[in-house]
Each structure stands twice: as structure tokens, then as C-alpha cells.
């Protein structure tokens, strides 16, 4: 069996919300997540960084750590990792076989109870981590939380990162509605740590925590990274350094440290080492002299712009985006910092044609729609070579993944 062909053939989603299929498959598999401790992470921005920081700290403590995350940058196998190593195609195929053997509708694509693309992934991940005998698995929610396919588990602890407007078609078009969906990962008695900075989001999550009986900790009140000093309740850890760039990563690191400490007792040295050695591809990552950042919504674009403002260099932006994103706001934010803009296509059915991006930035001094990512990067690099500027690829993790493959192949 080719596992990639198998997953590509699955339905991306089904109409309506609900966890019935995911719960049925999980029960048929014998609730594999009960074989190890789990950290469940939801949020709009910062989930991937939080997971990477947490994974690094728990591995620094000598634990065997699984990580299920999405989307991938270059290879589908990236979504399933144990101790930083991607799942092999053989183990991926074995996971598909295990799910199909346990849950009969999984063998019949098109059946009303067949698993969707992401539901099947989550089931494979839980079973794979059980076979791999991990001590802890970090599970990143896909979209939302309350009805997300990962929400079949009862975790050891959960974390909620920043809340922003995104995926309105599934989660609602207000911060309060989106926060309500993210807060759905909280379970009675399961400790939670919350980063959400928006006052409305914090109020919604605080109320939800009280309703389900969750002992929740909130950023600023209960934990924070201030300068190089990490505060976790009454505990203070000095001389903390981060392996991920960007001022916004300070809050993600604090959230991860608070969450990981709920899953396993960590020494100061393990926390320091884990935070300093954390790595995450495609987030303010330098690749062949090009800065890659998967800023895929307004909040991400704002964080990237803030980082670029700390650099004393001209910026030549290569931008590709999904059609369901608030690309006008993203272009306003990033365009205000960019000397030139190269608009490029994304090889994804949701990608927006670069010609459609021209109107929102028509008044920019130097903007060109390119037929391919390669020509866009080439043009930006030529301009950067003339003025000593920096080429930045952003707008979507998909375009960042494509750029990463292209740059590394040269």
C-alpha cells in the first residue's frame, strides 16, 4: 500500500460538526492515547511553536516524546514524529492497516461513517505512539478544538495559545465564538494553561474553565517570560534563552514551559536546555539566505512585521496566500515594510491566483505578479542583491514549504 495515495484519496471533511466517527474509531482501537501521557494544544497562532518548545523540554528530561502536528511543510510524514524523527512510510502503512482492521467503516471510503483525511491521521497518530512506546505525546489540534478530531482524548494537561480571527467558516466570525471553540479542549479536572491575550477571549476561556471545573493558569497572572527570567507560579528560572526567533516566541515559550511542567516535573536545567534548543522549520527560519515565515493570517503578519522592524534592512517580500484568508489586511501589514513585493501562486486548490492580489496593493511602488514561486524568488533575490536587502517568503505555510524545497534543492 502507498500510504500517501491512500490519504490523498480521503475526503477532506464532511458536512456538519461532530466527533462521532473519531470517537468510534478511537474506541475500536482501544483508546491508544491512554497508554501514555498527553499534552493537547489548541489556539489560532503559536500552536506549532508551543508544541516545539514543549517537545524540546520533555526530551531534555530524557522522555520519549511523540508529536502530532499539522500542516506539514515538505513531507506528509512530518506530521507524525517520535523524538524528532518522522514516521517511515512502512510505519504509516502499518498504522493505516491497524485502523482499518479495528474500525470497519475505515475500509470503505465514501461510507457515511468512513473517516475523513484528518480523522484518519489522528487515529493513526494515537496508535503509532502506542506502538512506539512513547512516554508523552504532544497533540496539536487542527481547526478549533471543541469539534476537532483530536478532541477524543482526555489529556494529562492542555494549553491554549493566542486567539485570533481565522477559519471563520468553521469557528464563527467573532473572537468570543472562536475562543469558545478553542476552550472546548478543556476537560473536567484536567489542568490548563492559557496564553490568549485578547480580553474577550480570556473572559470566555475563564468562564468555560469554571464551568467544567478546570484549574486554569493564565499568562501574565500565573506564568510569563520577562526578559531572561521565566516565572512559573512562585518559581523563577533565570538566564533563559530561546531557540526560536521573534519577540512573540517569548509568550509561546512561557506557555510551553507551564504546560510541559504539568505533564512531567522538569528541572531548571531541563527547561533552559529545552527552550534554547527548540527548532521549528518555516517560522522565522533562515534558509539559503532567505527568511521563511508561515505568517498565514493577520496576527501572523503582524508578528512578522514586528520582527522585520528590528532589522535594519530593506525587505523584498515573496507572498502567496490561501483565498479564504484575510489577505488584504496581511498585505497592508507586510506591504508597509516591503521595498518590493513578488506575488506568487500556491500549488493548492485553495491558493489565490497572484493576479487577484494586485488590486489591494496596486499603489505599492514595486509589485509584480509572477507565474511561479521560482520566478518570484529569483526576482526578489535579484533586487536584494542590488540593495543588500532581505528576501522574505510569507503568507502561507504551503508557500513556505514549497520555497523551502526549492531553496534546499539548489
Secondary structure, DSSP 4 states (H G I P E B T S, - for coil): --HHHHHHTS-S--SS---HHHHHHHHHTT-GGGGSEEEEEE-SBSHHHHHHHHHHHHHHTT--EEEE----SS-GGGGEEETTEEPPHHHHHHHHHHHHHH-GGGGSTTSTT---HHHHHHHHHHHHHHHTT-SEEEEE-SS-STT-GGGGS--SEEEE-B--S--HHHH-SSHHHHHHHHGGG--TT-EEEE---SHHHHHHHHHHHHHHT--EEEBTTTEEEETTEEEETTEEE-S---SS-STTHHHHHHHHHHHHHHHS---HHHHHHHHHH---TTSSEEETTEEE----SHHHHHHHHHHHTTS-S-EEEEE--BTTS-HHHHHHHHHTT-SEEEE---SSTTBPPGGGGTGGGTTSSSEEE-SSHHHHHHHHHHHHHHHT-EEEEES-HHHHHHHHHHHHH-
